[in-house]
Amino acid sequence: MAAEGGYSVIFATFLRESIGHIIPWLIVTACVILCDLVVGLRKSIMMGEEVRFSSACRRSLGKTVSYFMFVIMMVVIDVAAHGNGEIEKWACLLVCFIEFTSIISNILKPKGINLNLIEVITFALSKKLDVNKDEIKDIIKEDKNEPQNN
């Protein structure tokens, strides 16, 4: 019985510490997803596309669940590893980067500009790693025959 009580105290402490770390990251993630929703709705209206609020909310809620679970998982791993917050910071920054590219794309698309994320990443890697862009161009190829899920 004493061991069960000890485990409950340890689990409660771990849970309290994890929640303390999780909440700020979830707020940041929610704000970025909300910005993407608003900019996406604006883009659709500007391009004359049919805007169904239920579809937009459904897609945003799907993103929210996926991103929240990812961020929560990374925070729990960081807390369990007695980390200094680096894992959770980079996980949230990854989510913010993904949503930021979507926001930029939604801002530019009504102006006739398409943002190619693969080219942006290729360019960034070539600059950061001091590699010729042509050397890494063939690493990722898009298969034109495969159906794409959006």
C-alpha positions in Angstrom: 0.0 0.0 0.0 2.8 2.4 0.8 4.3 1.9 -2.7 1.0 2.8 -4.3 0.8 6.0 -2.3 4.4 6.9 -3.3 3.6 6.3 -7.0 0.6 8.6 -6.7 2.6 11.4 -5.3 5.3 11.0 -8.0 2.6 10.9 -10.7 0.8 13.9 -9.3 4.0 15.9 -9.1 4.9 14.9 -12.7 1.5 15.8 -14.0 1.5 19.1 -12.2 4.9 20.0 -13.6 3.9 18.8 -17.1 0.7 20.9 -17.1 2.7 23.9 -16.0 4.9 23.5 -19.1 2.1 22.5 -21.5 -0.3 25.4 -21.1 1.9 28.2 -22.5 2.8 26.1 -25.5 -0.8 25.2 -26.2 -1.8 28.9 -26.0 0.8 29.7 -28.6 -0.2 26.8 -30.8 -3.9 27.8 -30.6 -3.1 31.4 -31.5 -1.2 30.3 -34.6 -3.9 28.0 -35.7 -6.5 30.7 -35.2 -4.5 33.1 -37.3 -4.2 30.5 -40.0 -8.0 30.0 -39.9 -8.7 33.7 -40.3 -6.2 34.2 -43.1 -7.4 31.1 -44.8 -11.0 32.3 -44.7 -9.9 35.7 -46.0 -8.0 34.1 -48.9 -11.0 32.0 -49.9 -13.3 35.1 -49.8 -10.9 37.1 -51.8 -10.5 34.4 -54.4 -14.3 33.9 -54.7 -14.2 30.4 -53.4 -17.2 28.9 -51.6 -16.6 29.4 -47.9 -18.2 27.0 -45.5 -17.5 27.8 -41.9 -18.1 24.2 -40.8 -15.5 22.9 -43.2 -13.0 25.5 -42.2 -13.6 24.8 -38.5 -13.4 21.0 -39.1 -10.0 21.3 -40.8 -8.7 23.7 -38.1 -10.0 21.4 -35.3 -8.2 18.5 -37.0 -4.9 20.5 -37.0 -5.5 21.6 -33.4 -5.9 18.0 -32.2 -2.8 16.9 -34.1 -0.6 19.8 -33.1 -1.8 19.8 -29.5 -1.0 16.1 -29.1 2.4 16.6 -30.7 3.2 19.5 -28.4 1.9 17.7 -25.3 3.9 14.6 -26.2 7.1 16.6 -26.6 6.5 18.5 -23.3 5.9 15.3 -21.4 9.1 13.8 -22.9 11.1 16.9 -22.0 9.7 16.9 -18.4 10.3 13.1 -18.0 13.9 13.6 -19.3 14.4 16.5 -16.8 15.2 18.6 -19.8 15.7 22.4 -19.8 12.8 23.1 -22.2 14.7 22.7 -25.4 12.5 19.8 -26.8 9.3 21.6 -26.1 10.5 24.9 -27.5 11.7 23.3 -30.7 8.5 21.3 -31.0 6.3 24.4 -30.7 8.6 26.3 -33.1 8.1 23.5 -35.6 4.4 23.8 -35.4 4.6 27.6 -35.6 6.8 27.3 -38.7 4.4 24.9 -40.4 1.5 27.2 -39.7 3.5 30.3 -40.6 4.2 28.9 -44.1 0.5 28.2 -44.5 -0.3 31.8 -43.4 2.2 33.3 -45.8 0.9 31.1 -48.6 -2.7 32.2 -47.8 -1.7 35.8 -47.9 0.2 35.5 -51.2 -2.1 33.3 -53.1 -4.8 35.9 -53.8 -2.0 38.1 -55.2 -1.1 35.3 -57.7 2.0 34.2 -55.9 2.5 30.5 -55.0 4.8 29.6 -52.1 6.7 26.4 -52.7 7.6 25.1 -49.3 10.0 22.5 -50.6 12.0 25.2 -52.5 12.0 27.4 -49.3 13.4 24.5 -47.3 15.9 23.6 -50.0 17.1 27.2 -50.1 17.3 27.5 -46.4 19.3 24.2 -46.1 21.6 25.1 -48.9 22.4 28.4 -47.1 22.7 26.9 -43.7 24.7 23.9 -44.6 26.7 25.7 -47.3 25.6 23.2 -49.9 25.0 23.9 -53.6 21.2 24.0 -54.3 21.6 21.6 -57.3 23.2 19.0 -55.1 20.1 18.6 -52.9 17.5 19.3 -55.5 17.0 15.6 -56.4 16.6 14.4 -52.8 12.8 15.0 -52.8 10.8 14.3 -55.8 7.0 14.6 -56.2 5.3 11.7 -57.8 2.8 13.1 -60.2 0.9 9.8 -60.4 0.2 9.5 -56.7 -3.1 11.1 -55.4 -2.4 13.9 -52.9 -4.4 14.2 -49.7 -5.0 17.8 -48.7 
